[in-house]
Amino acid sequence: MHLHPNDYLWMAEQDRDRAMAQRALERAARSGGNDQPGAIRGGLTSLAAILRRAAAATSQIRLGGSNPTAPLGGPAA
């Protein structure tokens, strides 16, 4: 059976991800932890939430420059 190289790489990545998840569950079981999916990637989930909040906060910051709605100086025409 011949596989396209992209399919082979995708299958190898899926296998690696499953093996990593299995090792994480086994490690949590040995240490007495729980096997909830969020617990495995809790650090990454927290980091992603912090980055989302920071991005939302910085999108509301206005830097110096002209205000396009400000009236122009000088006599009204």
Buried (B, 14 or more C-beta within 10 A) or exposed (E): EEEEEEEEEEEEEEEEEEEEEEEBBEEBEEEEEEEEEEEBEEEEEEEEEEEEEEEEEEEEEEEEEEEEEEEEEEEEE
